[in-house]
Amino acid sequence: MIELKFVDQRYPASNALLYVNHLAIPKGEVVGILGENGSGKTTLLKAIMGIGELQNGEITIEGRPVTAQYDRIAFITEEGSYLPDLTPEKYGRFLADYFPRFDQARYASLVDAYELPANRKIRTFSKGQKMKLEICAGLAKRADYLIMDEPFVGKDIFSRRDSLNRMIAGLSGEETVLLTTHLIDEIENVIDRAIILHKGLIRADIYVDDMRERGLNLSDVMLEVRNARTSHPFSWPAE
Ligand SMILES: Nc1ncnc2c1ncn2[C@@H]1O[C@H](COP(=O)(O)OP(=O)(O)OP(=O)(O)O)[C@@H](O)[C@H]1O
């Protein structure tokens, strides 16, 4: 389980903040972190990854600090952790040296399935190809926790669907997945739960099955969050 308690993260330079009173994400859940530009999605993922100082609060994974468990977590982001002068093949060897659980055969088969040029330098890849490579590396790490920031960025619609399906097919079902995205239509059938941020606060936290039972879809809930007046904080479902 990932647990956040009284988390307060600020960027003094922009007055932006993220505040989470309490959030628990049980093992095995696939969670979408949604919200408009600047709502704090990346800040939330970075806080979970232990990047940047927390002003207050505590974040743990299975009761232990995140920084003590990096070998069990894959952080997949556009910024990328790849080394641009390596080819995917050499990058795979590098990761195998670095992460004891890294599965090189699985990595090679994912690189192949995504049709990435295994012997071309990563710096020559398009944005979408770089992100695909990050997904290959993340899945091959056999991480228990996959934290993905906009994993479908830079991809055309077919590529996005393909990437999403491949990613889901590549999971064992045991992993806990947190992903940020703006592609709410595409992920509605993939996620178990949606957490919607607005101005650094969680304004809705819903299980997709419950939402559907109420005859709603993600766009409806996102719209309600957006239209809620800040003087009347909106929280869904209502307490
Ligand atoms: N390094 C930084 N220094 C100062 N302010 C920052 C920094 N990084 C982010 N912010 C601010 O924090 C707020 C939240 O940013 P964040 O990147 O978490 O949003 P986001 O929901 O991921 O947005 P997007 O959908 O555009 O990627 C924004 O107001 C942003 O300008």
The ligand as a Gaussian input file, in Angstrom:
#p B3LYP/6-31G(d) Opt

LIG

0 1
 N        9.857000      23.491000     -10.107000
 C        8.780000      24.262000      -9.910000
 N        8.910000      25.491000      -9.364000
 C        7.848000      26.277000      -9.148000
 N        6.572000      25.933000      -9.426000
 C        6.381000      24.722000      -9.969000
 C        7.455000      23.813000     -10.246000
 N        6.956000      22.672000     -10.780000
 C        5.610000      22.856000     -10.838000
 N        5.272000      24.067000     -10.351000
 C        3.896000      24.616000     -10.231000
 O        3.131000      23.722000      -9.440000
 C        1.816000      23.571000      -9.946000
 C        1.530000      22.118000     -10.221000
 O        2.401000      21.671000     -11.269000
 P        2.387000      20.177000     -11.798000
 O        3.502000      20.055000     -12.795000
 O        2.369000      19.253000     -10.654000
 O        0.963000      20.118000     -12.535000
 P        0.337000      19.000000     -13.483000
 O       -1.036000      18.745000     -12.970000
 O        1.262000      17.843000     -13.603000
 O        0.239000      19.811000     -14.858000
 P        0.283000      19.327000     -16.403000
 O       -1.019000      18.654000     -16.686000
 O        0.412000      20.631000     -17.121000
 O        1.497000      18.449000     -16.576000
 C        1.754000      24.480000     -11.169000
 O        1.166000      25.707000     -10.779000
 C        3.195000      24.648000     -11.572000
 O        3.393000      25.889000     -12.216000

